[in-house]
Amino acid sequence: MALVTLTEENFNQTIEENEIVIIDFWAPWCGPCRSFAPIFEKIAQNNPDITFAKVNTEEEQGLAGYFQIRSIPTTMILRDQIGIFQQAGVLPEEAFIDIIGQVKALDMDMVRKEAEKQSSETTN
């Protein structure tokens, strides 16, 4: 799949319709963001089964605020609409590839059970 530009308008639809969504929060003025962009794009081309998306934090301040993005670039991964990874800073290509492998291998039933357990503990 090609790179998607995420906005507040298409965010929910994008994460609801795709199993894995990898998001790059960036800004045009950010030097590290510019150096990470080719890595992100290369990995996107090599993983057509995953949706890769970019959020321009200057234009989409609501999304950046919602996800409490304090540093860019920040990479976030959602699988089955559950946030399972978030890291600020430039990810080296090898590390990024390794993380994607781990995300694909996750037992999402176990992840959902753990999320439910944590949710019920915080409400009690």
C-alpha positions in Angstrom: 0.0 0.0 0.0 1.2 3.5 -0.7 1.9 6.0 2.0 -1.3 7.6 3.4 -1.5 11.1 4.8 -3.4 10.9 8.0 -5.7 13.6 9.1 -8.4 13.9 11.8 -10.9 13.3 9.0 -9.5 10.0 7.8 -7.8 8.7 11.0 -10.6 6.5 12.3 -11.5 5.0 8.9 -7.8 4.2 8.3 -7.2 2.3 11.6 -10.6 0.6 11.4 -10.0 -0.7 7.8 -6.4 -1.9 8.2 -5.0 -4.6 10.5 -1.6 -2.9 11.0 -1.0 0.8 10.7 2.4 2.3 11.2 2.4 6.1 11.7 5.2 8.6 11.4 4.6 11.8 13.3 6.8 14.4 11.6 7.1 18.1 10.7 8.7 19.8 7.6 11.2 21.8 9.7 12.5 18.7 11.6 15.9 17.6 10.4 15.7 14.1 12.0 12.3 13.7 10.4 13.8 14.4 7.0 16.5 11.8 7.6 13.9 9.2 8.8 11.6 9.7 5.8 13.6 7.6 3.3 13.8 4.8 5.8 10.1 4.9 6.4 9.3 5.0 2.7 11.7 2.1 1.9 10.2 -0.1 4.5 6.7 0.9 3.4 7.5 -0.2 -0.1 8.9 -3.5 1.2 5.7 -4.2 3.3 2.7 -3.8 1.0 0.5 -5.7 3.4 0.9 -2.9 6.0 -0.6 0.6 6.0 2.1 3.2 6.4 0.8 6.7 7.3 2.3 10.1 8.0 1.0 12.8 10.3 2.3 16.3 9.7 2.2 17.6 13.3 2.1 21.2 12.1 -1.1 20.6 10.2 -2.7 18.0 12.4 -2.1 19.4 15.9 -5.2 17.7 17.2 -3.9 14.2 16.4 -0.5 15.1 17.7 -2.1 16.3 20.9 -4.4 13.4 21.3 -1.4 11.0 21.1 0.6 13.3 23.4 3.4 13.6 20.8 6.2 15.6 22.5 9.1 14.8 20.2 9.4 14.1 16.5 9.8 12.0 14.7 7.7 9.6 16.6 6.8 6.2 15.2 3.6 4.6 16.4 2.2 1.1 15.5 -1.5 0.1 15.8 -2.6 -3.4 15.3 -6.3 -4.3 15.4 -6.9 -0.7 16.5 -4.7 -1.2 19.6 -1.6 0.9 20.1 1.2 -1.6 20.6 4.4 0.5 20.0 5.5 4.1 20.2 9.0 5.5 20.1 10.4 8.9 19.6 13.5 9.4 17.5 14.8 8.0 14.3 14.5 4.2 14.1 17.5 2.6 12.3 16.3 0.5 9.4 17.3 -2.9 10.9 15.6 -2.1 14.2 12.4 -1.0 12.3 12.4 -4.2 10.3 12.8 -6.2 13.5 9.9 -4.4 15.2 7.6 -5.1 12.3 8.4 -8.8 12.5 7.6 -8.7 16.2 4.3 -6.9 15.5 3.3 -9.4 12.9 4.1 -12.3 15.3 2.0 -10.9 18.2 -0.8 -13.1 19.6 -3.5 -10.4 19.5 -5.9 -12.5 21.6 -3.4 -12.4 24.4 -2.8 -8.6 23.8 -6.5 -8.0 24.1 -6.8 -10.0 27.3 -3.9 -8.2 28.8 -5.4 -4.8 27.8 -8.8 -5.8 29.3 -7.0 -6.9 32.5 -5.1 -3.6 32.8 -8.3 -1.6 32.0 -10.3 -3.4 34.7 -7.4 -2.8 37.2 -7.4 0.9 36.6 -11.2 1.2 37.0 -11.2 -0.6 40.3 
